[in-house]
């Protein structure tokens, strides 16, 4: 039977502490599926700015599971970029009133 020694490295599956890289206030826009059996379902959300990996893309994307439910096609949110492995991601923290709202 193998024994555990003191000083062993943590399991690769151990939870990691999330590090917030940046926070912004942005208008999220819903991206829907067109056509097919699930027409109209939400695929993701986009916002202008954020992390630009390529100069030809002006928008950043947020997975639909990382945005609280809301009615309509767009809404203002505070978003944060989270450092994670294998890559960083954006998530919506809370909904805000937009300018003039």
MIDOTI-563782 format. One record per residue: residue number from 0; residue in one letter; x, z, y of N, C-alpha, C in turn; chain. Coordinates in nm, 4 decimals, always signed. Example, Ala and Ser with C-alpha at 12.3 -4.5 7.8 and 13.67 -1.06 7.14 Angstrom:
2
- pos/code/n_c1/n_c3/n_c2/ca_c1/ca_c3/ca_c2/c_c1/c_c3/c_c2/unit
- 0/A/+1.3190/+0.7800/-0.5690/+1.2300/+0.7800/-0.4500/+1.3200/+0.7800/-0.3300/A
- 1/S/+1.2850/+0.7080/-0.2250/+1.3670/+0.7140/-0.1060/+1.2900/+0.7870/+0.0030/A
***
This chain:
101
- pos/code/n_c1/n_c3/n_c2/ca_c1/ca_c3/ca_c2/c_c1/c_c3/c_c2/unit
- 0/X/+0.0832/+0.0000/-0.1174/+0.0000/+0.0000/+0.0000/+0.0882/+0.0000/+0.1244/A
- 1/X/+0.0641/-0.0927/+0.2192/+0.1467/-0.0931/+0.3394/+0.1122/+0.0251/+0.4280/A
- 2/X/+0.2109/+0.0753/+0.4955/+0.1898/+0.1868/+0.5878/+0.2028/+0.1362/+0.7305/A
- 3/X/+0.1314/+0.2004/+0.8219/+0.1415/+0.1623/+0.9617/+0.2540/+0.2407/+1.0263/A
- 4/X/+0.3335/+0.1709/+1.1007/+0.4440/+0.2354/+1.1715/+0.4072/+0.2530/+1.3177/A
- 5/X/+0.4613/+0.3580/+1.3753/+0.4411/+0.3792/+1.5190/+0.5072/+0.2654/+1.5946/A
- 6/X/+0.4482/+0.2264/+1.7032/+0.5066/+0.1215/+1.7854/+0.4631/-0.0191/+1.7463/A
- 7/X/+0.3714/-0.0315/+1.6514/+0.3220/-0.1646/+1.6159/+0.2466/-0.2251/+1.7323/A
- 8/X/+0.2500/-0.3556/+1.7404/+0.1758/-0.4233/+1.8466/+0.0265/-0.4133/+1.8216/A
- 9/X/-0.0490/-0.4209/+1.9278/-0.1948/-0.4151/+1.9178/-0.2468/-0.5382/+1.8448/A
- 10/X/-0.3601/-0.5228/+1.7863/-0.4250/-0.6331/+1.7159/-0.4525/-0.7468/+1.8135/A
- 11/X/-0.4390/-0.8719/+1.7681/-0.4720/-0.9835/+1.8575/-0.6203/-0.9871/+1.8920/A
- 12/X/-0.7005/-0.9115/+1.8185/-0.8445/-0.9082/+1.8438/-0.8854/-0.7883/+1.9286/A
- 13/X/-0.7895/-0.7127/+1.9731/-0.8198/-0.5964/+2.0567/-0.8766/-0.6430/+2.1901/A
- 14/X/-0.9721/-0.5685/+2.2460/-1.0280/-0.6086/+2.3756/-0.9217/-0.6062/+2.4846/A
- 15/X/-0.9327/-0.7009/+2.5757/-0.8374/-0.7075/+2.6857/-0.9084/-0.6709/+2.8154/A
- 16/X/-0.8327/-0.6225/+2.9083/-0.8880/-0.5873/+3.0386/-0.9025/-0.7148/+3.1198/A
- 17/X/-1.0215/-0.7352/+3.1763/-1.0439/-0.8535/+3.2578/-0.9807/-0.8331/+3.3948/A
- 18/X/-0.9205/-0.9375/+3.4451/-0.8598/-0.9328/+3.5780/-0.9323/-1.0340/+3.6663/A
- 19/X/-0.9853/-0.9871/+3.7779/-1.0544/-1.0748/+3.8712/-0.9494/-1.1426/+3.9587/A
- 20/X/-0.9478/-1.2747/+3.9563/-0.8513/-1.3525/+4.0335/-0.9002/-1.3728/+4.1763/A
- 21/X/-1.0279/-1.4093/+4.1908/-1.0824/-1.4323/+4.3250/-1.2335/-1.4175/+4.3224/A
- 22/X/-1.2911/-1.4001/+4.4421/-1.4363/-1.3933/+4.4603/-1.4751/-1.4862/+4.5740/A
- 23/X/-1.5904/-1.5500/+4.5594/-1.6406/-1.6411/+4.6621/-1.7918/-1.6316/+4.6674/A
- 24/X/-1.8494/-1.6758/+4.7785/-1.9941/-1.6920/+4.7900/-2.0195/-1.8417/+4.7933/A
- 25/X/-2.1005/-1.8884/+4.6968/-2.1206/-2.0327/+4.6803/-2.2672/-2.0626/+4.6496/A
- 26/X/-2.3039/-2.1887/+4.6684/-2.4363/-2.2341/+4.6282/-2.4220/-2.2991/+4.4900/A
- 27/X/-2.4848/-2.2372/+4.3889/-2.4823/-2.2934/+4.2543/-2.5923/-2.3968/+4.2398/A
- 28/X/-2.5578/-2.5074/+4.1754/-2.6541/-2.6145/+4.1485/-2.6708/-2.6291/+3.9979/A
- 29/X/-2.7950/-2.6320/+3.9557/-2.8282/-2.6454/+3.8136/-2.8041/-2.7893/+3.7683/A
- 30/X/-2.7426/-2.8066/+3.6525/-2.7238/-2.9381/+3.5910/-2.8108/-2.9407/+3.4658/A
- 31/X/-2.9044/-3.0352/+3.4620/-2.9997/-3.0433/+3.3503/-2.9704/-3.1626/+3.2600/A
- 32/X/-3.0181/-3.1504/+3.1369/-3.0075/-3.2605/+3.0408/-3.1169/-3.3617/+3.0709/A
- 33/X/-3.0797/-3.4874/+3.0706/-3.1769/-3.5949/+3.0894/-3.1884/-3.6726/+2.9606/A
- 34/X/-3.3106/-3.6865/+2.9116/-3.3346/-3.7592/+2.7877/-3.3181/-3.6703/+2.6657/A
- 35/X/-3.3583/-3.7239/+2.5524/-3.3442/-3.6503/+2.4278/-3.4542/-3.5479/+2.4074/A
- 36/X/-3.4445/-3.4754/+2.2981/-3.5473/-3.3785/+2.2602/-3.5520/-3.2585/+2.3540/A
- 37/X/-3.4382/-3.2206/+2.4107/-3.4320/-3.1029/+2.4988/-3.4255/-3.1403/+2.6460/A
- 38/X/-3.4919/-3.2469/+2.6831/-3.4872/-3.2926/+2.8220/-3.5276/-3.1802/+2.9169/A
- 39/X/-3.4481/-3.1633/+3.0236/-3.4778/-3.0637/+3.1250/-3.4099/-2.9299/+3.1039/A
- 40/X/-3.3482/-2.9088/+2.9881/-3.2823/-2.7789/+2.9674/-3.1566/-2.7701/+3.0522/A
- 41/X/-3.1205/-2.6493/+3.0919/-3.0025/-2.6274/+3.1745/-2.8773/-2.6387/+3.0889/A
- 42/X/-2.7827/-2.7219/+3.1339/-2.6566/-2.7389/+3.0633/-2.5477/-2.6487/+3.1201/A
- 43/X/-2.5413/-2.6413/+3.2543/-2.4377/-2.5642/+3.3235/-2.4758/-2.5556/+3.4702/A
- 44/X/-2.3886/-2.4915/+3.5488/-2.4048/-2.4856/+3.6932/-2.2754/-2.5328/+3.7576/A
- 45/X/-2.2860/-2.5935/+3.8751/-2.1682/-2.6398/+3.9470/-2.1694/-2.5823/+4.0884/A
- 46/X/-2.0518/-2.5790/+4.1481/-2.0405/-2.5459/+4.2897/-1.9183/-2.6161/+4.3453/A
- 47/X/-1.9257/-2.6480/+4.4739/-1.8147/-2.7167/+4.5388/-1.7025/-2.6175/+4.5661/A
- 48/X/-1.5822/-2.6582/+4.5328/-1.4661/-2.5720/+4.5554/-1.4209/-2.5053/+4.4278/A
- 49/X/-1.3699/-2.3840/+4.4416/-1.3191/-2.3115/+4.3253/-1.1826/-2.3637/+4.2855/A
- 50/X/-1.1567/-2.3668/+4.1561/-1.0283/-2.4112/+4.1039/-1.0300/-2.5623/+4.0871/A
- 51/X/-0.9335/-2.6269/+4.1460/-0.9252/-2.7727/+4.1327/-0.8101/-2.8079/+4.0421/A
- 52/X/-0.8434/-2.8521/+3.9235/-0.7386/-2.8917/+3.8287/-0.6951/-3.0351/+3.8533/A
- 53/X/-0.7849/-3.1135/+3.9094/-0.7526/-3.2538/+3.9373/-0.8046/-3.2870/+4.0767/A
- 54/X/-0.7318/-3.3646/+4.1493/-0.7711/-3.3989/+4.2860/-0.8994/-3.4815/+4.2901/A
- 55/X/-0.9362/-3.5445/+4.1798/-1.0565/-3.6281/+4.1802/-1.1850/-3.5476/+4.1579/A
- 56/X/-1.1737/-3.4190/+4.1316/-1.2906/-3.3347/+4.1103/-1.3018/-3.2319/+4.2225/A
- 57/X/-1.4148/-3.2333/+4.2939/-1.4359/-3.1374/+4.4024/-1.5172/-3.0172/+4.3573/A
- 58/X/-1.5721/-3.0225/+4.2351/-1.6611/-2.9172/+4.1881/-1.5986/-2.8341/+4.0769/A
- 59/X/-1.6441/-2.7090/+4.0687/-1.6098/-2.6206/+3.9574/-1.7377/-2.5957/+3.8780/A
- 60/X/-1.7220/-2.5512/+3.7560/-1.8346/-2.5353/+3.6649/-1.8451/-2.3915/+3.6161/A
- 61/X/-1.9691/-2.3481/+3.5912/-1.9951/-2.2174/+3.5330/-2.0882/-2.2379/+3.4140/A
- 62/X/-2.0513/-2.1780/+3.3013/-2.1328/-2.1832/+3.1808/-2.2682/-2.1189/+3.2084/A
- 63/X/-2.3750/-2.1754/+3.1544/-2.5095/-2.1245/+3.1821/-2.5282/-1.9797/+3.1371/A
- 64/X/-2.4532/-1.9339/+3.0376/-2.4635/-1.7953/+2.9919/-2.3994/-1.6969/+3.0892/A
- 65/X/-2.3261/-1.7473/+3.1870/-2.2578/-1.6597/+3.2837/-2.3265/-1.6573/+3.4201/A
- 66/X/-2.4539/-1.7015/+3.4226/-2.5329/-1.7018/+3.5469/-2.6668/-1.6348/+3.5186/A
- 67/X/-2.7066/-1.5348/+3.5991/-2.8385/-1.4728/+3.5803/-2.9496/-1.5760/+3.6015/A
- 68/X/-3.0617/-1.5568/+3.5322/-3.1758/-1.6479/+3.5467/-3.2254/-1.6490/+3.6901/A
- 69/X/-3.2659/-1.7675/+3.7352/-3.3307/-1.7808/+3.8652/-3.4163/-1.9053/+3.8644/A
- 70/X/-3.5161/-1.9071/+3.9499/-3.6067/-2.0212/+3.9620/-3.5457/-2.1245/+4.0557/A
- 71/X/-3.5775/-2.2501/+4.0353/-3.5327/-2.3561/+4.1243/-3.4056/-2.4226/+4.0756/A
- 72/X/-3.3598/-2.5169/+4.1566/-3.2440/-2.5982/+4.1197/-3.1127/-2.5491/+4.1803/A
- 73/X/-3.1212/-2.4676/+4.2850/-2.9983/-2.4150/+4.3452/-3.0261/-2.2801/+4.4100/A
- 74/X/-2.9203/-2.1989/+4.4181/-2.9301/-2.0659/+4.4781/-2.7906/-2.0184/+4.5144/A
- 75/X/-2.7843/-1.9252/+4.6101/-2.6567/-1.8672/+4.6534/-2.6200/-1.7495/+4.5644/A
- 76/X/-2.4926/-1.7438/+4.5252/-2.4424/-1.6357/+4.4400/-2.3034/-1.5938/+4.4839/A
- 77/X/-2.2717/-1.4682/+4.4567/-2.1329/-1.4240/+4.4620/-2.0774/-1.4553/+4.3232/A
- 78/X/-1.9668/-1.5290/+4.3195/-1.9039/-1.5637/+4.1918/-1.7623/-1.5086/+4.1910/A
- 79/X/-1.7105/-1.4877/+4.0714/-1.5724/-1.4428/+4.0592/-1.5032/-1.5211/+3.9492/A
- 80/X/-1.3750/-1.5457/+3.9730/-1.2933/-1.6116/+3.8734/-1.2224/-1.5029/+3.7940/A
- 81/X/-1.2330/-1.5107/+3.6608/-1.1797/-1.4088/+3.5726/-1.0619/-1.4664/+3.4947/A
- 82/X/-0.9511/-1.3930/+3.4943/-0.8346/-1.4316/+3.4157/-0.8627/-1.3947/+3.2703/A
- 83/X/-0.8542/-1.4917/+3.1804/-0.8824/-1.4682/+3.0394/-0.7999/-1.5649/+2.9554/A
- 84/X/-0.7943/-1.5386/+2.8272/-0.7239/-1.6280/+2.7349/-0.8266/-1.6915/+2.6439/A
- 85/X/-0.8207/-1.8163/+2.6144/-0.7094/-1.9064/+2.6441/-0.7117/-1.9656/+2.7849/A
- 86/X/-0.8205/-1.9487/+2.8620/-0.8218/-1.9991/+2.9992/-0.9132/-1.9138/+3.0864/A
- 87/X/-0.8939/-1.9225/+3.2161/-0.9766/-1.8489/+3.3121/-1.1154/-1.9122/+3.3189/A
- 88/X/-1.2124/-1.8336/+3.3692/-1.3481/-1.8863/+3.3836/-1.4135/-1.8253/+3.5063/A
- 89/X/-1.5213/-1.8892/+3.5510/-1.6021/-1.8398/+3.6618/-1.7280/-1.7769/+3.6061/A
- 90/X/-1.7807/-1.6748/+3.6770/-1.9095/-1.6167/+3.6412/-1.9805/-1.5736/+3.7690/A
- 91/X/-2.1124/-1.5805/+3.7654/-2.1930/-1.5365/+3.8788/-2.2138/-1.3861/+3.8674/A
- 92/X/-2.1888/-1.3150/+3.9762/-2.1999/-1.1699/+3.9765/-2.3394/-1.1270/+4.0204/A
- 93/X/-2.3843/-1.1813/+4.1344/-2.5166/-1.1439/+4.1844/-2.5679/-1.2506/+4.2785/A
- 94/X/-2.7004/-1.2599/+4.2824/-2.7650/-1.3561/+4.3712/-2.7706/-1.2998/+4.5123/A
- 95/X/-2.7539/-1.3891/+4.6111/-2.7545/-1.3500/+4.7517/-2.8543/-1.4349/+4.8290/A
- 96/X/-2.8926/-1.3859/+4.9448/-2.9713/-1.4677/+5.0368/-2.8775/-1.5683/+5.1000/A
- 97/X/-2.9199/-1.6918/+5.1094/-2.8365/-1.7947/+5.1688/-2.8362/-1.7864/+5.3206/A
- 98/X/-2.7549/-1.8675/+5.3834/-2.7525/-1.8710/+5.5295/-2.8919/-1.9013/+5.5854/A
- 99/X/-2.9320/-1.8250/+5.6834/-3.0632/-1.8464/+5.7458/-3.1780/-1.7958/+5.6623/A
- 100/X/-3.1486/-1.7276/+5.5488/-3.2541/-1.6840/+5.4576/-3.2821/-1.5436/+5.4676/A
***
